[in-house]
Amino acid sequence: MYRDFYAMSKRYYSDEFAEAYFEIMEKFKEESEVSFPKTFEKVRTIQDTFEVSFATKIVHTFNDSMPIWDRVVAVEHFGFRVPSYKVKRVEKMEAKYEEYIETFYDYLKSEEGQMLIEMFDEKFPNSGISDVKKLAFPRHQKNKNLWMYRK
């Protein structure tokens, strides 16, 4: 179910990748805090890939107040980019994620962010979903600075 929900399709992610990924998640069940730097490093060791989005999905799974870095929200809405393949890429990504969290929360507290949360709550009352996740669900419409929910 997790693979389907987060689009970890077999086309791009092998069963071996998924198995190692879920082993990391299992080990983190014993941790008191799951941080982005530690998670990012563990996920990178799977196939020596730069899986920012999937690292943040683990972090969010254990702490739903932490936003997920994905193409629609981080890149298209906020304009964040993964650092290039130059020196200190990992450190730059860790700093970039911290900046992203701050930007995400500023937006969440903004008038527009609060409006989107209200729209979500009207459509899905008593969902039990965190406000952070509510902002990650919407679909981005190009040429508009606003996410819109599917009808």
N, CA, C and O atoms as a GROMACS GRO file, in nm:
protein
  604
    1MET      N    1   0.083  -0.119   0.000
    1MET     CA    2   0.000   0.000   0.000
    1MET      C    3   0.088   0.126   0.000
    1MET      O    4   0.059   0.222  -0.072
    2TYR      N    5   0.192   0.125   0.079
    2TYR     CA    6   0.283   0.240   0.087
    2TYR      C    7   0.344   0.268  -0.050
    2TYR      O    8   0.350   0.383  -0.094
    3ARG      N    9   0.388   0.164  -0.118
    3ARG     CA   10   0.446   0.180  -0.252
    3ARG      C   11   0.346   0.245  -0.346
    3ARG      O   12   0.382   0.334  -0.423
    4ASP      N   13   0.222   0.201  -0.343
    4ASP     CA   14   0.120   0.260  -0.430
    4ASP      C   15   0.090   0.404  -0.392
    4ASP      O   16   0.082   0.491  -0.479
    5PHE      N   17   0.074   0.430  -0.263
    5PHE     CA   18   0.039   0.564  -0.217
    5PHE      C   19   0.147   0.665  -0.255
    5PHE      O   20   0.115   0.776  -0.300
    6TYR      N   21   0.272   0.629  -0.237
    6TYR     CA   22   0.382   0.721  -0.265
    6TYR      C   23   0.447   0.699  -0.402
    6TYR      O   24   0.557   0.748  -0.427
    7ALA      N   25   0.380   0.628  -0.488
    7ALA     CA   26   0.427   0.607  -0.626
    7ALA      C   27   0.569   0.551  -0.633
    7ALA      O   28   0.653   0.599  -0.709
    8MET      N   29   0.593   0.449  -0.553
    8MET     CA   30   0.721   0.379  -0.557
    8MET      C   31   0.704   0.261  -0.653
    8MET      O   32   0.712   0.145  -0.614
    9SER      N   33   0.680   0.296  -0.778
    9SER     CA   34   0.646   0.195  -0.877
    9SER      C   35   0.766   0.105  -0.910
    9SER      O   36   0.881   0.146  -0.898
   10LYS      N   37   0.734  -0.015  -0.950
   10LYS     CA   38   0.838  -0.111  -0.986
   10LYS      C   39   0.912  -0.067  -1.112
   10LYS      O   40   1.023  -0.114  -1.139
   11ARG      N   41   0.851   0.022  -1.187
   11ARG     CA   42   0.916   0.072  -1.308
   11ARG      C   43   1.044   0.148  -1.273
   11ARG      O   44   1.144   0.138  -1.344
   12TYR      N   45   1.040   0.224  -1.164
   12TYR     CA   46   1.155   0.305  -1.125
   12TYR      C   47   1.228   0.253  -1.002
   12TYR      O   48   1.347   0.280  -0.984
   13TYR      N   49   1.158   0.176  -0.918
   13TYR     CA   50   1.216   0.130  -0.792
   13TYR      C   51   1.202  -0.022  -0.784
   13TYR      O   52   1.092  -0.076  -0.781
   14SER      N   53   1.316  -0.088  -0.779
   14SER     CA   54   1.317  -0.234  -0.776
   14SER      C   55   1.262  -0.286  -0.644
   14SER      O   56   1.251  -0.213  -0.546
   15ASP      N   57   1.228  -0.414  -0.645
   15ASP     CA   58   1.186  -0.479  -0.520
   15ASP      C   59   1.299  -0.475  -0.418
   15ASP      O   60   1.275  -0.464  -0.297
   16GLU      N   61   1.422  -0.484  -0.465
   16GLU     CA   62   1.538  -0.479  -0.375
   16GLU      C   63   1.546  -0.341  -0.308
   16GLU      O   64   1.573  -0.332  -0.188
   17PHE      N   65   1.522  -0.235  -0.385
   17PHE     CA   66   1.521  -0.101  -0.328
   17PHE      C   67   1.412  -0.091  -0.222
   17PHE      O   68   1.436  -0.044  -0.111
   18ALA      N   69   1.291  -0.135  -0.257
   18ALA     CA   70   1.178  -0.127  -0.164
   18ALA      C   71   1.205  -0.208  -0.037
   18ALA      O   72   1.174  -0.162   0.073
   19GLU      N   73   1.261  -0.327  -0.053
   19GLU     CA   74   1.290  -0.411   0.065
   19GLU      C   75   1.389  -0.342   0.158
   19GLU      O   76   1.368  -0.339   0.280
   20ALA      N   77   1.494  -0.286   0.103
   20ALA     CA   78   1.594  -0.215   0.186
   20ALA      C   79   1.532  -0.090   0.249
   20ALA      O   80   1.561  -0.059   0.365
   21TYR      N   81   1.450  -0.021   0.174
   21TYR     CA   82   1.381   0.099   0.223
   21TYR      C   83   1.293   0.065   0.344
   21TYR      O   84   1.296   0.134   0.446
   22PHE      N   85   1.214  -0.041   0.331
   22PHE     CA   86   1.126  -0.080   0.440
   22PHE      C   87   1.204  -0.135   0.560
   22PHE      O   88   1.158  -0.125   0.674
   23GLU      N   89   1.319  -0.194   0.536
   23GLU     CA   90   1.405  -0.236   0.648
   23GLU      C   91   1.451  -0.115   0.728
   23GLU      O   92   1.456  -0.120   0.851
   24ILE      N   93   1.484  -0.007   0.659
   24ILE     CA   94   1.522   0.118   0.727
   24ILE      C   95   1.405   0.167   0.814
   24ILE      O   96   1.424   0.206   0.929
   25MET      N   97   1.286   0.164   0.757
   25MET     CA   98   1.168   0.207   0.833
   25MET      C   99   1.148   0.120   0.956
   25MET      O  100   1.118   0.171   1.064
   26GLU      N  101   1.164  -0.009   0.941
   26GLU     CA  102   1.148  -0.100   1.054
   26GLU      C  103   1.247  -0.068   1.165
   26GLU      O  104   1.211  -0.065   1.283
   27LYS      N  105   1.371  -0.042   1.129
   27LYS     CA  106   1.474  -0.010   1.229
   27LYS      C  107   1.442   0.122   1.299
   27LYS      O  108   1.468   0.137   1.418
   28PHE      N  109   1.385   0.217   1.225
   28PHE     CA  110   1.351   0.346   1.284
   28PHE      C  111   1.235   0.338   1.383
   28PHE      O  112   1.215   0.431   1.461
   29LYS      N  113   1.159   0.230   1.382
   29LYS     CA  114   1.051   0.215   1.479
   29LYS      C  115   1.104   0.217   1.622
   29LYS      O  116   1.032   0.253   1.715
   30GLU      N  117   1.230   0.180   1.639
   30GLU     CA  118   1.291   0.174   1.771
   30GLU      C  119   1.354   0.307   1.812
   30GLU      O  120   1.397   0.323   1.926
   31GLU      N  121   1.359   0.403   1.719
   31GLU     CA  122   1.423   0.533   1.746
   31GLU      C  123   1.324   0.627   1.813
   31GLU      O  124   1.204   0.621   1.788
   32SER      N  125   1.376   0.715   1.898
   32SER     CA  126   1.288   0.815   1.962
   32SER      C  127   1.265   0.934   1.869
   32SER      O  128   1.162   1.001   1.878
   33GLU      N  129   1.361   0.959   1.780
   33GLU     CA  130   1.347   1.068   1.685
   33GLU      C  131   1.405   1.026   1.550
   33GLU      O  132   1.515   0.972   1.544
   34VAL      N  133   1.331   1.052   1.445
   34VAL     CA  134   1.377   1.020   1.310
   34VAL      C  135   1.404   1.152   1.240
   34VAL      O  136   1.312   1.228   1.209
   35SER      N  137   1.532   1.179   1.214
   35SER     CA  138   1.571   1.307   1.154
   35SER      C  139   1.594   1.292   1.004
   35SER      O  140   1.621   1.183   0.954
   36PHE      N  141   1.585   1.404   0.934
   36PHE     CA  142   1.612   1.402   0.790
   36PHE      C  143   1.757   1.364   0.760
   36PHE      O  144   1.779   1.276   0.677
   37PRO      N  145   1.859   1.425   0.824
   37PRO     CA  146   1.996   1.388   0.788
   37PRO      C  147   2.025   1.238   0.803
   37PRO      O  148   2.085   1.177   0.715
   38LYS      N  149   1.982   1.181   0.913
   38LYS     CA  150   2.007   1.038   0.937
   38LYS      C  151   1.931   0.952   0.835
   38LYS      O  152   1.985   0.857   0.780
   39THR      N  153   1.805   0.986   0.812
   39THR     CA  154   1.723   0.911   0.717
   39THR      C  155   1.778   0.924   0.575
   39THR      O  156   1.790   0.825   0.503
   40PHE      N  157   1.812   1.045   0.537
   40PHE     CA  158   1.866   1.071   0.404
   40PHE      C  159   1.992   0.988   0.380
   40PHE      O  160   2.009   0.928   0.273
   41GLU      N  161   2.080   0.984   0.479
   41GLU     CA  162   2.203   0.907   0.466
   41GLU      C  163   2.172   0.757   0.451
   41GLU      O  164   2.232   0.690   0.367
   42LYS      N  165   2.080   0.706   0.532
   42LYS     CA  166   2.045   0.563   0.524
   42LYS      C  167   1.984   0.529   0.387
   42LYS      O  168   2.020   0.428   0.326
   43VAL      N  169   1.893   0.613   0.338
   43VAL     CA  170   1.829   0.586   0.209
   43VAL      C  171   1.932   0.595   0.096
   43VAL      O  172   1.924   0.520  -0.002
   44ARG      N  173   2.027   0.686   0.108
   44ARG     CA  174   2.133   0.700   0.006
   44ARG      C  175   2.216   0.572  -0.005
   44ARG      O  176   2.267   0.542  -0.112
   45THR      N  177   2.230   0.499   0.103
   45THR     CA  178   2.313   0.379   0.101
   45THR      C  179   2.247   0.262   0.026
   45THR      O  180   2.314   0.165  -0.007
   46ILE      N  181   2.119   0.272   0.000
   46ILE     CA  182   2.050   0.160  -0.066
   46ILE      C  183   2.111   0.133  -0.203
   46ILE      O  184   2.157   0.022  -0.230
   47GLN      N  185   2.112   0.233  -0.288
   47GLN     CA  186   2.168   0.215  -0.422
   47GLN      C  187   2.254   0.335  -0.461
   47GLN      O  188   2.271   0.365  -0.579
   48ASP      N  189   2.307   0.403  -0.360
   48ASP     CA  190   2.387   0.523  -0.381
   48ASP      C  191   2.311   0.624  -0.467
   48ASP      O  192   2.364   0.680  -0.563
   49THR      N  193   2.184   0.644  -0.430
   49THR     CA  194   2.100   0.740  -0.503
   49THR      C  195   2.065   0.856  -0.411
   49THR      O  196   2.074   0.845  -0.289
   50PHE      N  197   2.024   0.965  -0.471
   50PHE     CA  198   1.993   1.089  -0.400
   50PHE      C  199   1.842   1.100  -0.386
   50PHE      O  200   1.780   1.184  -0.451
   51GLU      N  201   1.783   1.016  -0.302
   51GLU     CA  202   1.638   1.006  -0.288
   51GLU      C  203   1.585   1.099  -0.179
   51GLU      O  204   1.548   1.053  -0.071
   52VAL      N  205   1.581   1.227  -0.208
   52VAL     CA  206   1.534   1.326  -0.112
   52VAL      C  207   1.388   1.300  -0.076
   52VAL      O  208   1.352   1.296   0.041
   53SER      N  209   1.305   1.284  -0.177
   53SER     CA  210   1.162   1.266  -0.154
   53SER      C  211   1.133   1.145  -0.067
   53SER      O  212   1.056   1.155   0.029
   54PHE      N  213   1.193   1.032  -0.098
   54PHE     CA  214   1.164   0.912  -0.020
   54PHE      C  215   1.223   0.918   0.120
   54PHE      O  216   1.170   0.856   0.212
   55ALA      N  217   1.331   0.991   0.138
   55ALA     CA  218   1.384   1.011   0.273
   55ALA      C  219   1.284   1.093   0.355
   55ALA      O  220   1.257   1.060   0.470
   56THR      N  221   1.229   1.199   0.296
   56THR     CA  222   1.133   1.282   0.370
   56THR      C  223   1.002   1.208   0.394
   56THR      O  224   0.931   1.240   0.489
   57LYS      N  225   0.970   1.112   0.311
   57LYS     CA  226   0.847   1.034   0.334
   57LYS      C  227   0.862   0.946   0.458
   57LYS      O  228   0.766   0.927   0.532
   58ILE      N  229   0.981   0.894   0.480
   58ILE     CA  230   1.005   0.818   0.604
   58ILE      C  231   0.993   0.913   0.723
   58ILE      O  232   0.925   0.882   0.821
   59VAL      N  233   1.060   1.027   0.716
   59VAL     CA  234   1.056   1.123   0.826
   59VAL      C  235   0.911   1.162   0.856
   59VAL      O  236   0.871   1.166   0.972
   60HIS      N  237   0.833   1.189   0.751
   60HIS     CA  238   0.693   1.227   0.769
   60HIS      C  239   0.611   1.112   0.828
   60HIS      O  240   0.520   1.136   0.908
   61THR      N  241   0.642   0.991   0.791
   61THR     CA  242   0.569   0.875   0.844
   61THR      C  243   0.583   0.869   0.996
   61THR      O  244   0.487   0.834   1.066
   62PHE      N  245   0.700   0.902   1.047
   62PHE     CA  246   0.723   0.898   1.192
   62PHE      C  247   0.689   1.028   1.262
   62PHE      O  248   0.669   1.030   1.384
   63ASN      N  249   0.681   1.138   1.187
   63ASN     CA  250   0.649   1.268   1.244
   63ASN      C  251   0.571   1.348   1.140
   63ASN      O  252   0.631   1.414   1.055
   64ASP      N  253   0.439   1.341   1.146
   64ASP     CA  254   0.358   1.403   1.040
   64ASP      C  255   0.357   1.556   1.041
   64ASP      O  256   0.285   1.618   0.963
   65SER      N  257   0.436   1.616   1.130
   65SER     CA  258   0.451   1.761   1.125
   65SER      C  259   0.567   1.801   1.033
   65SER      O  260   0.588   1.920   1.009
   66MET      N  261   0.641   1.703   0.983
   66MET     CA  262   0.752   1.729   0.892
   66MET      C  263   0.703   1.714   0.747
   66MET      O  264   0.649   1.610   0.710
   67PRO      N  265   0.723   1.818   0.666
   67PRO     CA  266   0.673   1.812   0.528
   67PRO      C  267   0.754   1.719   0.438
   67PRO      O  268   0.874   1.699   0.458
   68ILE      N  269   0.686   1.664   0.341
   68ILE     CA  270   0.749   1.580   0.240
   68ILE      C  271   0.799   1.671   0.127
   68ILE      O  272   0.731   1.764   0.085
   69TRP      N  273   0.918   1.642   0.080
   69TRP     CA  274   0.976   1.712  -0.034
   69TRP      C  275   0.931   1.636  -0.158
   69TRP      O  276   0.973   1.522  -0.179
   70ASP      N  277   0.846   1.696  -0.237
   70ASP     CA  278   0.805   1.631  -0.362
   70ASP      C  279   0.805   1.732  -0.475
   70ASP      O  280   0.818   1.852  -0.454
   71ARG      N  281   0.790   1.680  -0.595
   71ARG     CA  282   0.796   1.763  -0.715
   71ARG      C  283   0.690   1.872  -0.715
   71ARG      O  284   0.721   1.987  -0.747
   72VAL      N  285   0.568   1.841  -0.680
   72VAL     CA  286   0.459   1.938  -0.688
   72VAL      C  287   0.475   2.048  -0.584
   72VAL      O  288   0.470   2.166  -0.617
   73VAL      N  289   0.495   2.010  -0.458
   73VAL     CA  290   0.498   2.111  -0.352
   73VAL      C  291   0.633   2.181  -0.347
   73VAL      O  292   0.640   2.303  -0.360
   74ALA      N  293   0.741   2.106  -0.328
   74ALA     CA  294   0.873   2.167  -0.312
   74ALA      C  295   0.921   2.236  -0.439
   74ALA      O  296   0.970   2.349  -0.434
   75VAL      N  297   0.907   2.170  -0.550
   75VAL     CA  298   0.963   2.223  -0.675
   75VAL      C  299   0.868   2.318  -0.746
   75VAL      O  300   0.903   2.434  -0.769
   76GLU      N  301   0.750   2.272  -0.781
   76GLU     CA  302   0.660   2.354  -0.861
   76GLU      C  303   0.597   2.469  -0.783
   76GLU      O  304   0.583   2.580  -0.835
   77HIS      N  305   0.559   2.444  -0.658
   77HIS     CA  306   0.492   2.550  -0.583
   77HIS      C  307   0.591   2.647  -0.519
   77HIS      O  308   0.575   2.768  -0.531
   78PHE      N  309   0.694   2.593  -0.452
   78PHE     CA  310   0.787   2.679  -0.380
   78PHE      C  311   0.916   2.710  -0.458
   78PHE      O  312   0.991   2.799  -0.418
   79GLY      N  313   0.942   2.639  -0.565
   79GLY     CA  314   1.060   2.666  -0.647
   79GLY      C  315   1.191   2.614  -0.592
   79GLY      O  316   1.298   2.660  -0.632
   80PHE      N  317   1.186   2.518  -0.501
   80PHE     CA  318   1.307   2.459  -0.446
   80PHE      C  319   1.363   2.356  -0.544
   80PHE      O  320   1.288   2.288  -0.613
   81ARG      N  321   1.494   2.348  -0.549
   81ARG     CA  322   1.563   2.252  -0.635
   81ARG      C  323   1.664   2.172  -0.552
   81ARG      O  324   1.721   2.223  -0.456
   82VAL      N  325   1.683   2.048  -0.591
   82VAL     CA  326   1.786   1.965  -0.529
   82VAL      C  327   1.921   2.020  -0.575
   82VAL      O  328   1.937   2.051  -0.693
   83PRO      N  329   2.018   2.032  -0.485
   83PRO     CA  330   2.150   2.083  -0.524
   83PRO      C  331   2.214   1.999  -0.634
   83PRO      O  332   2.190   1.878  -0.644
   84SER      N  333   2.295   2.064  -0.714
   84SER     CA  334   2.362   1.994  -0.826
   84SER      C  335   2.470   1.900  -0.773
   84SER      O  336   2.496   1.893  -0.653
   85TYR      N  337   2.530   1.828  -0.865
   85TYR     CA  338   2.629   1.725  -0.832
   85TYR      C  339   2.766   1.782  -0.800
   85TYR      O  340   2.867   1.726  -0.842
   86LYS      N  341   2.771   1.890  -0.728
   86LYS     CA  342   2.900   1.950  -0.696
   86LYS      C  343   2.939   1.920  -0.552
   86LYS      O  344   2.874   1.839  -0.485
   87VAL      N  345   3.040   1.984  -0.505
   87VAL     CA  346   3.095   1.963  -0.371
   87VAL      C  347   2.990   1.986  -0.262
   87VAL      O  348   2.907   2.076  -0.272
   88LYS      N  349   2.996   1.902  -0.159
   88LYS     CA  350   2.911   1.913  -0.041
   88LYS      C  351   2.761   1.905  -0.073
   88LYS      O  352   2.681   1.975  -0.012
   89ARG      N  353   2.725   1.822  -0.166
   89ARG     CA  354   2.585   1.811  -0.208
   89ARG      C  355   2.495   1.767  -0.093
   89ARG      O  356   2.385   1.820  -0.078
   90VAL      N  357   2.539   1.671  -0.013
   90VAL     CA  358   2.458   1.621   0.098
   90VAL      C  359   2.433   1.732   0.199
   90VAL      O  360   2.320   1.753   0.242
   91GLU      N  361   2.540   1.801   0.238
   91GLU     CA  362   2.525   1.910   0.335
   91GLU      C  363   2.434   2.020   0.281
   91GLU      O  364   2.353   2.076   0.355
   92LYS      N  365   2.449   2.050   0.153
   92LYS     CA  366   2.364   2.152   0.091
   92LYS      C  367   2.217   2.108   0.092
   92LYS      O  368   2.127   2.189   0.114
   93MET      N  369   2.194   1.978   0.069
   93MET     CA  370   2.057   1.928   0.068
   93MET      C  371   1.997   1.934   0.208
   93MET      O  372   1.880   1.968   0.223
   94GLU      N  373   2.074   1.902   0.308
   94GLU     CA  374   2.024   1.909   0.446
   94GLU      C  375   1.986   2.053   0.481
   94GLU      O  376   1.882   2.076   0.544
   95ALA      N  377   2.069   2.149   0.441
   95ALA     CA  378   2.037   2.291   0.466
   95ALA      C  379   1.916   2.334   0.384
   95ALA      O  380   1.833   2.411   0.432
   96LYS      N  381   1.906   2.284   0.262
   96LYS     CA  382   1.794   2.319   0.174
   96LYS      C  383   1.663   2.265   0.232
   96LYS      O  384   1.560   2.332   0.225
   97TYR      N  385   1.666   2.145   0.289
   97TYR     CA  386   1.545   2.090   0.350
   97TYR      C  387   1.503   2.174   0.471
   97TYR      O  388   1.383   2.196   0.492
   98GLU      N  389   1.598   2.219   0.550
   98GLU     CA  390   1.565   2.307   0.664
   98GLU      C  391   1.499   2.436   0.614
   98GLU      O  392   1.402   2.483   0.674
   99GLU      N  393   1.552   2.493   0.506
   99GLU     CA  394   1.493   2.613   0.447
   99GLU      C  395   1.352   2.583   0.394
   99GLU      O  396   1.261   2.664   0.409
  100TYR      N  397   1.338   2.467   0.334
  100TYR     CA  398   1.206   2.424   0.283
  100TYR      C  399   1.104   2.413   0.396
  100TYR      O  400   0.990   2.456   0.381
  101ILE      N  401   1.144   2.355   0.510
  101ILE     CA  402   1.053   2.342   0.625
  101ILE      C  403   1.006   2.480   0.668
  101ILE      O  404   0.886   2.500   0.691
  102GLU      N  405   1.097   2.574   0.679
  102GLU     CA  406   1.062   2.710   0.720
  102GLU      C  407   0.965   2.775   0.620
  102GLU      O  408   0.866   2.836   0.660
  103THR      N  409   0.994   2.761   0.493
  103THR     CA  410   0.907   2.817   0.388
  103THR      C  411   0.770   2.750   0.391
  103THR      O  412   0.667   2.817   0.379
  104PHE      N  413   0.770   2.618   0.408
  104PHE     CA  414   0.645   2.542   0.412
  104PHE      C  415   0.557   2.591   0.528
  104PHE      O  416   0.438   2.614   0.509
  105TYR      N  417   0.617   2.607   0.646
  105TYR     CA  418   0.539   2.650   0.763
  105TYR      C  419   0.494   2.795   0.751
  105TYR      O  420   0.385   2.829   0.798
  106ASP      N  421   0.575   2.880   0.689
  106ASP     CA  422   0.530   3.018   0.664
  106ASP      C  423   0.406   3.016   0.575
  106ASP      O  424   0.310   3.090   0.598
  107TYR      N  425   0.409   2.931   0.473
  107TYR     CA  426   0.294   2.920   0.383
  107TYR      C  427   0.174   2.860   0.457
  107TYR      O  428   0.062   2.908   0.441
  108LEU      N  429   0.197   2.758   0.536
  108LEU     CA  430   0.090   2.693   0.611
  108LEU      C  431   0.016   2.795   0.698
  108LEU      O  432  -0.106   2.789   0.711
  109LYS      N  433   0.091   2.888   0.758
  109LYS     CA  434   0.032   2.989   0.846
  109LYS      C  435  -0.029   3.107   0.769
  109LYS      O  436  -0.102   3.187   0.827
  110SER      N  437   0.000   3.117   0.641
  110SER     CA  438  -0.048   3.230   0.561
  110SER      C  439  -0.199   3.220   0.537
  110SER      O  440  -0.261   3.116   0.562
  111GLU      N  441  -0.255   3.328   0.490
  111GLU     CA  442  -0.398   3.330   0.458
  111GLU      C  443  -0.433   3.223   0.356
  111GLU      O  444  -0.532   3.151   0.371
  112GLU      N  445  -0.352   3.213   0.252
  112GLU     CA  446  -0.378   3.114   0.147
  112GLU      C  447  -0.366   2.972   0.201
  112GLU      O  448  -0.449   2.886   0.171
  113GLY      N  449  -0.262   2.948   0.280
  113GLY     CA  450  -0.243   2.815   0.338
  113GLY      C  451  -0.359   2.777   0.428
  113GLY      O  452  -0.408   2.664   0.423
  114GLN      N  453  -0.404   2.870   0.511
  114GLN     CA  454  -0.518   2.843   0.599
  114GLN      C  455  -0.646   2.820   0.520
  114GLN      O  456  -0.729   2.738   0.558
  115MET      N  457  -0.661   2.892   0.408
  115MET     CA  458  -0.777   2.872   0.322
  115MET      C  459  -0.778   2.730   0.264
  115MET      O  460  -0.882   2.666   0.259
  116LEU      N  461  -0.660   2.682   0.222
  116LEU     CA  462  -0.653   2.548   0.167
  116LEU      C  463  -0.685   2.442   0.272
  116LEU      O  464  -0.751   2.342   0.243
  117ILE      N  465  -0.638   2.464   0.392
  117ILE     CA  466  -0.668   2.371   0.501
  117ILE      C  467  -0.819   2.370   0.529
  117ILE      O  468  -0.878   2.264   0.549
  118GLU      N  469  -0.880   2.487   0.529
  118GLU     CA  470  -1.026   2.495   0.548
  118GLU      C  471  -1.100   2.424   0.436
  118GLU      O  472  -1.200   2.355   0.460
  119MET      N  473  -1.052   2.442   0.312
  119MET     CA  474  -1.116   2.373   0.198
  119MET      C  475  -1.107   2.221   0.215
  119MET      O  476  -1.203   2.149   0.190
  120PHE      N  477  -0.991   2.174   0.258
  120PHE     CA  478  -0.971   2.031   0.280
  120PHE      C  479  -1.067   1.983   0.388
  120PHE      O  480  -1.133   1.880   0.372
  121ASP      N  481  -1.074   2.058   0.499
  121ASP     CA  482  -1.159   2.019   0.612
  121ASP      C  483  -1.307   2.018   0.575
  121ASP      O  484  -1.383   1.936   0.625
  122GLU      N  485  -1.347   2.109   0.487
  122GLU     CA  486  -1.487   2.109   0.441
  122GLU      C  487  -1.516   1.984   0.358
  122GLU      O  488  -1.622   1.923   0.372
  123LYS      N  489  -1.422   1.948   0.272
  123LYS     CA  490  -1.442   1.832   0.186
  123LYS      C  491  -1.426   1.701   0.261
  123LYS      O  492  -1.494   1.602   0.231
  124PHE      N  493  -1.335   1.699   0.360
  124PHE     CA  494  -1.306   1.578   0.436
  124PHE      C  495  -1.308   1.607   0.586
  124PHE      O  496  -1.203   1.609   0.650
  125PRO      N  497  -1.426   1.630   0.642
  125PRO     CA  498  -1.434   1.664   0.785
  125PRO      C  499  -1.385   1.549   0.874
  125PRO      O  500  -1.403   1.432   0.842
  126ASN      N  501  -1.324   1.587   0.986
  126ASN     CA  502  -1.276   1.489   1.085
  126ASN      C  503  -1.185   1.382   1.026
  126ASN      O  504  -1.192   1.265   1.064
  127SER      N  505  -1.099   1.422   0.933
  127SER     CA  506  -1.011   1.326   0.864
  127SER      C  507  -0.900   1.273   0.955
  127SER      O  508  -0.850   1.162   0.935
  128GLY      N  509  -0.861   1.352   1.054
  128GLY     CA  510  -0.750   1.312   1.139
  128GLY      C  511  -0.615   1.330   1.072
  128GLY      O  512  -0.513   1.284   1.125
  129ILE      N  513  -0.613   1.396   0.958
  129ILE     CA  514  -0.489   1.417   0.882
  129ILE      C  515  -0.426   1.549   0.928
  129ILE      O  516  -0.497   1.648   0.949
  130SER      N  517  -0.294   1.549   0.943
  130SER     CA  518  -0.224   1.670   0.988
  130SER      C  519  -0.236   1.781   0.884
  130SER      O  520  -0.253   1.755   0.765
  131ASP      N  521  -0.227   1.906   0.930
  131ASP     CA  522  -0.232   2.019   0.838
  131ASP      C  523  -0.118   2.013   0.737
  131ASP      O  524  -0.136   2.055   0.622
  132VAL      N  525  -0.003   1.962   0.777
  132VAL     CA  526   0.110   1.948   0.686
  132VAL      C  527   0.073   1.856   0.571
  132VAL      O  528   0.100   1.887   0.455
  133LYS      N  529   0.012   1.744   0.602
  133LYS     CA  530  -0.027   1.648   0.497
  133LYS      C  531  -0.139   1.705   0.411
  133LYS      O  532  -0.145   1.678   0.291
  134LYS      N  533  -0.228   1.783   0.470
  134LYS     CA  534  -0.337   1.843   0.392
  134LYS      C  535  -0.282   1.931   0.281
  134LYS      O  536  -0.339   1.935   0.172
  135LEU      N  537  -0.173   2.001   0.308
  135LEU     CA  538  -0.114   2.085   0.204
  135LEU      C  539  -0.038   2.004   0.101
  135LEU      O  540  -0.009   2.054  -0.008
  136ALA      N  541  -0.004   1.882   0.132
  136ALA     CA  542   0.068   1.797   0.038
  136ALA      C  543  -0.027   1.719  -0.053
  136ALA      O  544   0.016   1.669  -0.157
  137PHE      N  545  -0.154   1.709  -0.016
  137PHE     CA  546  -0.250   1.636  -0.098
  137PHE      C  547  -0.296   1.709  -0.223
  137PHE      O  548  -0.317   1.644  -0.326
  138PRO      N  549  -0.311   1.840  -0.221
  138PRO     CA  550  -0.371   1.909  -0.335
  138PRO      C  551  -0.293   1.892  -0.464
  138PRO      O  552  -0.173   1.864  -0.465
  139ARG      N  553  -0.365   1.910  -0.572
  139ARG     CA  554  -0.306   1.906  -0.704
  139ARG      C  555  -0.267   2.048  -0.743
  139ARG      O  556  -0.344   2.142  -0.721
  140HIS      N  557  -0.152   2.065  -0.798
  140HIS     CA  558  -0.105   2.196  -0.841
  140HIS      C  559  -0.159   2.224  -0.980
  140HIS      O  560  -0.151   2.138  -1.068
  141GLN      N  561  -0.213   2.342  -1.001
  141GLN     CA  562  -0.256   2.382  -1.134
  141GLN      C  563  -0.157   2.482  -1.188
  141GLN      O  564  -0.131   2.585  -1.125
  142LYS      N  565  -0.100   2.454  -1.304
  142LYS     CA  566  -0.002   2.544  -1.362
  142LYS      C  567  -0.064   2.681  -1.388
  142LYS      O  568  -0.184   2.693  -1.412
  143ASN      N  569   0.020   2.782  -1.382
  143ASN     CA  570  -0.018   2.922  -1.405
  143ASN      C  571  -0.106   2.978  -1.294
  143ASN      O  572  -0.163   3.085  -1.310
  144LYS      N  573  -0.117   2.909  -1.184
  144LYS     CA  574  -0.191   2.961  -1.069
  144LYS      C  575  -0.106   2.937  -0.946
  144LYS      O  576  -0.042   2.833  -0.933
  145ASN      N  577  -0.105   3.030  -0.858
  145ASN     CA  578  -0.030   3.015  -0.734
  145ASN      C  579  -0.122   2.958  -0.626
  145ASN      O  580  -0.127   3.008  -0.514
  146LEU      N  581  -0.194   2.854  -0.661
  146LEU     CA  582  -0.289   2.795  -0.568
  146LEU      C  583  -0.309   2.649  -0.604
  146LEU      O  584  -0.324   2.616  -0.721
  147TRP      N  585  -0.310   2.564  -0.505
  147TRP     CA  586  -0.343   2.424  -0.528
  147TRP      C  587  -0.494   2.408  -0.526
  147TRP      O  588  -0.564   2.478  -0.453
  148MET      N  589  -0.542   2.320  -0.604
  148MET     CA  590  -0.686   2.297  -0.608
  148MET      C  591  -0.714   2.150  -0.578
  148MET      O  592  -0.641   2.061  -0.622
  149TYR      N  593  -0.819   2.127  -0.504
  149TYR     CA  594  -0.856   1.990  -0.471
  149TYR      C  595  -0.941   1.931  -0.582
  149TYR      O  596  -1.021   2.000  -0.645
  150ARG      N  597  -0.923   1.802  -0.603
  150ARG     CA  598  -1.006   1.733  -0.701
  150ARG      C  599  -1.149   1.731  -0.650
  150ARG      O  600  -1.174   1.720  -0.530
  151LYS      N  601  -1.241   1.742  -0.741
  151LYS     CA  602  -1.385   1.736  -0.705
  151LYS      C  603  -1.427   1.593  -0.690
  151LYS      O  604  -1.543   1.566  -0.660
   0.00000   0.00000   0.00000
